[in-house]
Amino acid sequence: MTALMVREPQRILVIKLGYIGDVLISTPVLAAVRAAFPKAFLSMLVNSGTEAMIAENPQLNEVLLVE
């Protein structure tokens, strides 16, 4: 059986559109993704007004907003 060769992703976008609580409870996902792919550039897309919950998250490289 041949092993599947999978490259580590260079960029990952986590999309979490919802309210502040939805964004807040999704933060463990960021730690898990960062642990699995430590070299990837990790972005999160959230609704405007919820970005304060993740603005200082050390797992993220970028926060993107939907107006």
C-alpha positions as CSV (number, residue, x, y, z in Angstrom):
1,M,0.0,0.0,0.0
2,T,1.3,3.4,-0.9
3,A,1.5,6.2,1.7
4,L,-0.3,9.4,0.7
5,M,2.0,12.3,0.6
6,V,0.3,15.4,1.9
7,R,2.0,18.8,2.1
8,E,1.4,21.0,5.0
9,P,-0.8,24.0,4.1
10,Q,0.8,27.4,3.8
11,R,-2.4,29.3,4.6
12,I,-5.6,28.4,6.5
13,L,-8.8,30.4,6.8
14,V,-11.2,29.6,9.6
15,I,-14.6,31.1,8.9
16,K,-16.9,31.7,11.9
17,L,-19.8,34.0,11.1
18,G,-22.1,34.5,14.0
19,Y,-22.4,36.4,17.2
20,I,-19.8,37.1,19.9
21,G,-20.5,33.9,21.8
22,D,-20.1,31.8,18.7
23,V,-16.7,33.4,17.9
24,L,-15.6,33.0,21.5
25,I,-16.4,29.2,21.8
26,S,-14.6,28.6,18.5
27,T,-11.2,29.7,19.9
28,P,-10.2,26.1,20.9
29,V,-10.3,25.2,17.2
30,L,-7.6,27.8,16.6
31,A,-5.3,26.2,19.1
32,A,-5.9,22.7,17.5
33,V,-5.3,24.0,14.0
34,R,-2.1,25.8,15.1
35,A,-0.9,22.6,16.9
36,A,-1.5,20.6,13.7
37,F,0.0,23.1,11.3
38,P,2.5,25.3,13.2
39,K,4.0,26.9,10.2
40,A,0.8,27.9,8.4
41,F,-0.4,31.5,8.2
42,L,-3.7,31.3,10.1
43,S,-6.5,33.7,9.4
44,M,-10.1,33.9,10.8
45,L,-13.0,35.5,9.1
46,V,-15.7,37.0,11.5
47,N,-18.6,39.4,11.5
48,S,-17.8,43.0,12.2
49,G,-18.3,43.7,15.9
50,T,-17.0,40.3,17.0
51,E,-13.4,40.8,16.2
52,A,-12.5,42.0,19.8
53,M,-12.9,38.4,21.0
54,I,-10.0,37.2,18.9
55,A,-8.0,40.3,18.1
56,E,-5.2,39.4,20.5
57,N,-5.3,35.6,20.0
58,P,-1.7,34.4,19.7
59,Q,-2.7,31.6,17.4
60,L,-3.9,33.9,14.7
61,N,-1.8,35.8,12.1
62,E,-4.8,37.8,10.8
63,V,-8.4,38.7,11.5
64,L,-10.6,39.4,8.5
65,L,-14.0,41.1,8.9
66,V,-17.3,40.8,7.0
67,E,-19.3,44.1,7.2
